[in-house]
Amino acid sequence: MQRRDFLRLTTLAAAGSASRSLRATRMLAKARVVIAGGGFAGSACALELRRIDPSLDVVLIDPDERYVTCPMSNEVIVGLRELRSITLSRAGLTRAGVRWIADRVANVDHEHRRVRLAHGNVVEYDRLVVAPGIRFLWNSPQGYDEAAAQRMPHAWQAGAQTILLAGQLREMQNGGVVAISVPSGLMRCPPAPYERASLIAHYLRQHKPRAKVLIFDANNRFPRQDQFTDAWQEFYPGMIEWIPMTQDGSVVRVDVQKNTLYTAHGAHAVAVANIIPAQAPGQLALDTGLASGHGWCPIKSDSFESRLLENVHVIGDACIADAMPKSASTAHSQAQQCARAIAAALDGREPPAAVLDSVCYSTLAPGRELAIRGNFHVVNGEIRQIEAEGVANAGTPASASARVHEANDWYKSIVADSFGV
């Protein structure tokens, strides 16, 4: 055998060995789950995956180093909390072994299972979880765009908007009107506008007792309406007026310069305008084809896998979860079920039976809380509610105090379970 033939055969043998080694390495490599979005849903899913299987490579992609929670943000608006008390870091996630990338997913190549980030990097995945939250439908009402939000804050994403609305309340004159505009359709945390009205009335009663709160509502009912209105009559008589759609409560246009809200039959100049715009799933859901024709993202109820894209899951506010409301508690529950389903799928098993729940606390007045609870299970592919409870503290001071402690304990627990802090 000539020397060159020997070298050629040796090279081929080495190449074959390297190829076999590469295949073996890939077979032994950890499965990777990429999560786009680091709110309650995405972060809770990341932590739960690491708890279930520490061998998983869990990558969380979110541009923000800190996350400000919407739960408890209404208390910040009226000075019952400080913003830093609801501002969370990513440190707990990284301690748990989650790899956090400070970037944003720009697009998804679901055929090759990879995402491209805004800064150009590409990350491959075995499973992808999309938790984009909501986006606002600007110009709904007409004239309400991103620039208008700097004059008429929505405060529906906690942080700078929360501080802006709080400052406007402090600066308004006694006797002024605070208007809250509530949209129709699906929205994040449906009871929150009415909790906000309650807490603003509490603030006004203390500091500007001749002021008033008007709720312009594009709906004719709202969650636990009887408990809210009873509390308003008890604590804030004559201070809160709720205007439903049938009584010209739907705001169709705003004039930022005049600080005026327009309904079909009237113009309302106010001191402070809190405009909550109509909502839809986050832009990533729309850009990647995860959203259906009516705007939200259809999922398989036992795994939260998209019905439109294979190996991609959608959790939190963006998904269609049937009877489940859109809230932090719901997002957390969905995240845990999604994590269990992903771990099962990577192990070649069927997803476990769904165990889903939610709870929403609304402060009616300091020391008085409303709790709305729900338990859910999957029947014929649909998430159905099997138990719901709305409880307002109506008895002794001790019972009222217990509900307040319960709400605070819930917040600490869900933050720890979702962010590891």
Legacy VTK file of the C-alpha trace (Angstrom):
# vtk DataFile Version 3.0
C-alpha trace
ASCII
DATASET POLYDATA
POINTS 421 float
0.000 0.000 0.000
1.372 3.381 -0.969
1.862 6.005 1.694
-0.727 8.369 0.159
-3.374 5.615 0.159
-2.607 4.819 3.762
-2.983 8.480 4.713
-6.256 8.735 2.788
-7.707 5.705 4.562
-6.469 6.982 7.917
-8.133 10.341 7.254
-11.423 8.695 6.257
-11.344 6.520 9.341
-10.728 9.545 11.542
-13.542 11.436 9.824
-15.891 8.526 10.346
-14.894 8.309 13.990
-15.456 12.046 14.426
-18.863 11.781 12.749
-19.872 8.943 15.056
-18.576 10.921 18.017
-20.608 13.984 16.944
-23.751 11.886 16.587
-23.157 10.395 20.023
-22.597 13.852 21.488
-25.871 15.065 20.004
-27.696 12.054 21.388
-26.266 12.734 24.834
-26.854 16.488 24.666
-29.403 17.994 27.045
-32.771 18.832 25.573
-33.202 22.578 25.235
-36.382 24.493 25.997
-36.389 28.113 24.890
-38.861 30.497 26.517
-39.705 33.819 24.876
-40.995 36.266 27.474
-40.057 36.649 31.133
-43.269 37.678 32.877
-45.122 35.453 35.323
-45.861 32.822 32.667
-42.418 32.518 31.094
-40.436 32.761 34.316
-42.649 30.303 36.199
-42.371 27.815 33.334
-38.576 28.132 33.334
-38.315 27.479 37.062
-40.756 24.579 36.961
-38.842 22.898 34.132
-35.624 23.155 36.136
-37.391 21.730 39.201
-38.805 18.799 37.251
-35.584 17.957 35.385
-32.361 19.786 36.316
-30.669 18.249 33.271
-32.763 20.385 30.903
-31.119 23.350 29.205
-33.690 26.083 29.880
-33.119 29.388 28.093
-35.240 32.433 28.954
-35.150 35.305 26.460
-36.354 38.694 27.674
-34.767 42.129 27.149
-35.497 43.519 30.614
-33.169 42.980 33.545
-36.018 43.689 35.941
-39.728 42.919 35.853
-42.375 45.097 37.506
-45.473 43.154 38.490
-48.979 44.304 37.648
-50.330 42.629 40.811
-50.130 45.169 43.635
-49.347 48.032 41.206
-52.696 49.714 41.971
-51.463 50.082 45.548
-48.360 51.860 44.246
-50.563 54.369 42.390
-52.140 55.557 45.636
-49.053 55.384 47.839
-49.792 52.191 49.777
-46.655 50.556 48.322
-43.420 51.660 46.722
-42.550 50.655 43.171
-39.394 48.880 44.313
-41.544 46.474 46.364
-43.005 45.051 43.129
-39.795 45.209 41.067
-38.074 41.846 40.587
-34.669 40.826 39.244
-33.631 37.756 37.230
-31.187 36.626 39.922
-33.441 33.873 41.252
-33.807 32.382 37.787
-30.083 32.288 37.139
-29.480 30.723 40.572
-31.860 27.947 39.549
-29.803 27.258 36.427
-31.981 29.088 33.902
-29.906 30.781 31.201
-31.250 34.302 30.764
-30.476 36.119 27.496
-31.151 39.869 27.559
-32.632 40.120 24.086
-35.900 39.782 22.219
-37.074 37.020 19.877
-37.434 38.587 16.432
-38.752 35.565 14.529
-39.251 31.831 14.810
-38.190 29.185 12.285
-40.436 26.409 13.553
-39.484 24.030 10.731
-35.828 23.988 11.858
-36.663 24.683 15.517
-34.685 27.842 16.018
-35.321 31.444 16.965
-33.520 34.513 15.717
-32.937 37.258 18.236
-33.208 40.993 17.641
-29.409 41.335 17.870
-28.930 38.634 15.233
-28.003 35.549 17.259
-29.747 32.245 16.581
-30.825 29.829 19.336
-31.987 26.282 18.544
-34.631 24.531 20.587
-36.328 21.183 21.108
-39.408 22.897 22.500
-40.336 26.571 22.394
-42.607 28.353 24.883
-44.014 31.717 23.818
-45.253 33.934 26.640
-45.557 37.386 25.044
-48.270 38.831 27.260
-50.487 41.474 25.691
-50.080 44.342 23.281
-52.266 47.424 23.113
-54.486 48.135 20.137
-53.545 51.763 19.739
-56.210 54.188 18.517
-58.814 52.188 20.351
-60.344 54.570 21.404
-59.588 56.933 18.532
-56.778 59.355 19.292
-55.217 57.156 21.956
-51.749 56.249 20.694
-48.366 55.764 22.376
-47.799 59.515 22.554
-51.231 60.052 24.123
-50.342 57.527 26.843
-47.776 60.016 28.154
-50.613 62.445 28.894
-53.417 59.981 29.603
-51.646 57.010 31.224
-53.019 53.506 30.913
-50.839 52.117 33.757
-51.742 48.657 32.443
-48.060 47.721 32.247
-46.510 48.446 35.597
-43.500 50.726 35.898
-43.155 54.196 34.419
-46.876 54.385 33.653
-47.688 53.539 37.263
-45.560 56.445 38.482
-47.055 58.778 35.867
-50.627 58.113 36.963
-49.658 58.418 40.642
-48.104 61.831 39.959
-51.186 63.082 38.154
-53.381 62.117 41.096
-51.117 64.014 43.476
-51.113 67.130 41.289
-54.838 67.331 40.497
-57.009 69.914 42.196
-59.513 69.052 44.879
-62.921 68.757 43.213
-61.517 67.372 39.973
-62.740 64.264 38.148
-60.685 61.110 37.595
-61.936 59.091 34.630
-61.166 55.408 34.053
-62.017 54.050 30.604
-62.533 50.261 30.437
-62.486 48.511 27.028
-64.737 45.728 25.828
-63.408 42.301 24.896
-60.772 40.101 26.495
-58.292 41.929 28.683
-55.658 41.376 31.320
-57.048 41.086 34.871
-60.738 42.004 34.378
-61.384 43.049 38.030
-58.378 45.408 38.153
-60.088 48.579 36.807
-62.636 48.387 39.614
-59.977 47.759 42.261
-58.181 50.808 40.846
-61.350 52.895 41.156
-61.711 51.758 44.778
-58.140 52.641 45.727
-58.213 55.976 43.910
-61.415 56.831 45.784
-59.654 55.919 49.026
-56.816 58.297 48.142
-59.191 61.086 47.139
-61.273 60.741 50.280
-58.141 61.373 52.326
-56.506 64.094 50.239
-59.090 65.598 47.848
-62.506 64.804 49.329
-64.489 66.867 46.809
-63.092 64.874 43.868
-64.900 62.065 42.055
-64.184 58.915 40.041
-66.087 58.141 36.827
-65.779 54.665 35.308
-66.621 54.757 31.601
-67.248 51.111 30.793
-67.695 49.549 27.340
-69.320 46.584 29.141
-72.617 46.159 30.920
-71.332 43.888 33.693
-68.038 43.358 35.474
-66.615 40.658 37.790
-68.088 40.568 41.292
-70.055 43.686 40.563
-72.322 43.381 43.597
-69.423 43.148 46.046
-67.655 46.101 44.478
-70.712 48.346 44.409
-71.648 47.433 47.992
-68.143 48.399 49.107
-68.308 51.681 47.170
-71.544 52.608 48.912
-70.053 51.724 52.279
-66.635 53.362 51.956
-66.985 55.985 49.222
-70.623 57.119 49.049
-71.148 59.470 46.123
-67.494 59.323 45.007
-67.576 56.537 42.375
-69.964 56.504 39.441
-70.021 53.516 37.097
-71.372 54.236 33.599
-72.112 51.073 31.579
-72.219 50.826 27.807
-76.015 51.054 27.725
-75.798 54.423 29.488
-73.243 55.872 27.051
-70.241 54.528 28.933
-68.123 53.498 25.945
-65.335 55.999 25.162
-64.920 56.252 21.388
-62.417 59.122 21.128
-60.034 61.151 23.273
-58.593 64.642 22.876
-55.270 64.718 24.692
-54.816 68.483 24.445
-58.185 69.178 26.041
-58.028 66.178 28.413
-61.476 65.230 27.161
-63.160 61.884 26.614
-65.890 61.503 24.007
-68.683 58.960 24.113
-71.360 58.547 21.463
-73.505 61.258 23.013
-71.236 63.435 25.129
-67.901 65.114 25.835
-66.327 64.817 29.281
-63.455 67.082 30.334
-61.605 65.582 33.297
-58.642 66.317 35.547
-57.038 62.879 35.165
-57.780 60.374 32.394
-56.768 56.742 32.839
-57.402 55.118 29.461
-57.141 51.329 29.318
-56.967 50.460 25.599
-58.282 47.338 23.916
-55.828 44.432 24.026
-54.533 41.544 21.919
-51.705 38.993 22.285
-48.124 40.248 22.200
-46.610 41.100 18.816
-44.478 37.943 18.692
-47.605 35.778 18.690
-48.917 37.706 15.714
-45.606 37.730 13.809
-45.023 33.992 14.195
-48.481 32.844 13.135
-49.526 31.643 16.588
-52.594 33.883 16.688
-55.827 32.817 15.037
-58.181 34.954 12.989
-59.880 36.404 16.070
-56.576 37.523 17.517
-55.684 35.163 20.380
-53.670 31.921 20.321
-55.452 28.545 20.216
-53.780 25.814 22.272
-54.226 22.172 23.266
-55.716 22.413 26.711
-53.717 19.650 28.403
-50.271 20.776 27.186
-50.693 24.382 25.993
-49.040 23.356 22.744
-50.123 25.579 19.876
-52.799 24.192 17.583
-51.132 26.046 14.734
-47.385 25.320 15.199
-45.915 21.997 16.305
-43.455 21.904 19.245
-44.422 25.470 20.221
-46.402 26.223 23.379
-48.260 29.422 24.294
-49.006 30.364 27.900
-50.246 33.375 29.811
-52.392 36.244 28.597
-51.840 35.499 24.896
-53.475 32.057 24.778
-57.104 31.015 24.501
-57.682 29.253 27.808
-61.476 29.035 27.637
-62.925 29.634 31.125
-59.640 30.802 32.673
-59.270 34.575 33.121
-56.134 36.463 32.089
-54.159 37.084 35.262
-50.816 36.448 36.938
-52.261 33.535 38.897
-53.661 31.964 35.734
-50.343 32.446 33.927
-48.503 30.750 36.784
-50.876 27.769 36.774
-50.648 27.390 33.000
-46.855 27.620 33.173
-46.640 24.730 35.608
-48.930 22.521 33.513
-47.015 23.438 30.359
-43.701 22.539 32.025
-45.068 19.160 33.122
-46.362 18.502 29.608
-43.040 19.447 27.990
-41.061 17.239 30.370
-43.408 14.356 29.588
-43.143 14.912 25.817
-39.334 14.986 25.922
-39.499 11.688 27.816
-41.891 10.171 25.250
-44.928 10.276 27.534
-48.383 11.786 27.250
-49.045 15.023 29.161
-50.399 14.560 32.685
-53.968 15.449 33.542
-54.301 19.217 33.775
-54.575 20.691 37.265
-55.358 24.378 36.850
-56.498 27.112 39.206
-56.535 30.859 39.683
-57.075 33.422 42.394
-57.403 37.182 42.107
-57.313 39.565 45.053
-58.801 43.040 44.791
-58.412 45.676 47.478
-61.716 47.428 48.100
-60.252 49.575 50.889
-57.257 49.135 53.191
-58.146 46.158 55.352
-60.917 44.976 53.025
-60.178 42.437 50.287
-62.173 40.615 47.641
-60.945 37.182 46.552
-62.103 35.523 43.336
-61.073 31.889 43.002
-61.514 29.259 40.346
-60.526 25.630 39.777
-60.496 24.193 36.275
-60.225 20.887 34.483
-60.213 19.764 30.856
-63.359 18.183 29.412
-63.409 17.180 25.738
-60.441 19.417 25.020
-61.969 22.470 26.710
-60.910 24.099 29.972
-63.982 24.327 32.183
-64.470 25.901 35.581
-65.497 23.494 38.298
-65.420 25.806 41.284
-65.518 29.556 41.759
-65.732 31.671 44.842
-65.997 35.374 45.441
-65.540 36.422 49.032
-65.488 39.914 50.477
-64.632 40.518 54.104
-67.901 41.616 55.580
-67.552 40.600 59.176
-65.230 41.352 62.052
-62.013 43.346 61.835
-60.185 40.079 62.450
-61.666 38.470 59.338
-60.831 41.556 57.294
-57.247 41.474 58.529
-56.977 37.769 57.713
-57.955 38.380 54.088
-55.366 41.137 53.776
-52.660 38.846 55.141
-53.849 36.133 52.768
-53.448 38.456 49.784
-49.969 39.519 50.874
-48.928 35.917 51.468
-50.262 34.959 48.034
-48.224 37.696 46.383
-45.024 36.654 48.148
-45.660 33.023 47.250
-46.367 33.544 43.552
-43.364 35.856 43.180
-41.098 33.292 44.827
-42.532 30.452 42.767
-42.287 32.372 39.490
-39.039 34.331 39.888
-37.175 32.487 42.628
-36.886 35.598 44.823
LINES 1 422
421 0 1 2 3 4 5 6 7 8 9 10 11 12 13 14 15 16 17 18 19 20 21 22 23 24 25 26 27 28 29 30 31 32 33 34 35 36 37 38 39 40 41 42 43 44 45 46 47 48 49 50 51 52 53 54 55 56 57 58 59 60 61 62 63 64 65 66 67 68 69 70 71 72 73 74 75 76 77 78 79 80 81 82 83 84 85 86 87 88 89 90 91 92 93 94 95 96 97 98 99 100 101 102 103 104 105 106 107 108 109 110 111 112 113 114 115 116 117 118 119 120 121 122 123 124 125 126 127 128 129 130 131 132 133 134 135 136 137 138 139 140 141 142 143 144 145 146 147 148 149 150 151 152 153 154 155 156 157 158 159 160 161 162 163 164 165 166 167 168 169 170 171 172 173 174 175 176 177 178 179 180 181 182 183 184 185 186 187 188 189 190 191 192 193 194 195 196 197 198 199 200 201 202 203 204 205 206 207 208 209 210 211 212 213 214 215 216 217 218 219 220 221 222 223 224 225 226 227 228 229 230 231 232 233 234 235 236 237 238 239 240 241 242 243 244 245 246 247 248 249 250 251 252 253 254 255 256 257 258 259 260 261 262 263 264 265 266 267 268 269 270 271 272 273 274 275 276 277 278 279 280 281 282 283 284 285 286 287 288 289 290 291 292 293 294 295 296 297 298 299 300 301 302 303 304 305 306 307 308 309 310 311 312 313 314 315 316 317 318 319 320 321 322 323 324 325 326 327 328 329 330 331 332 333 334 335 336 337 338 339 340 341 342 343 344 345 346 347 348 349 350 351 352 353 354 355 356 357 358 359 360 361 362 363 364 365 366 367 368 369 370 371 372 373 374 375 376 377 378 379 380 381 382 383 384 385 386 387 388 389 390 391 392 393 394 395 396 397 398 399 400 401 402 403 404 405 406 407 408 409 410 411 412 413 414 415 416 417 418 419 420
